[in-house]
Amino acid sequence: MPYLEAFVHDDFAAAAGALEVDALLVSGARDSDASRVQRDGWQNGIRRLETVVLEECGHWATHEAPLLTAAILEGFLARD
């Protein structure tokens, strides 16, 4: 199943289990589109996934906390 189709059908973690790269998920605790259950599923399915949950954000963390989101992404990308 293609990754995008799997993501839309809530089976993204199962399809992405073959990923062999570091991955970062920045999510808002108030996100009504990606629930905690979904985030936990992705964390369990994607072996090298780091999840950061921003307590004061919803679905659009990049718009709600742009500087914090950028700092998190910069830190992730700066790793060896």
MOZIPE-V571180 format. One record per run of one state. SS is the DSSP state (H for helix, E for strand, - for the rest). FROM is the first residue (numbers start at 1). TO is the last residue. Records with the same first field share a line. If there is no record, write none. Layout:
BEGIN
SS->FROM-TO ; FROM-TO
END
This chain:
BEGIN
-->1-2 ; 9-11 ; 17-22 ; 29-35 ; 46-48 ; 55-60 ; 65-65 ; 78-80
H->3-8 ; 12-16 ; 36-45 ; 61-64 ; 66-77
E->23-28 ; 49-54
END
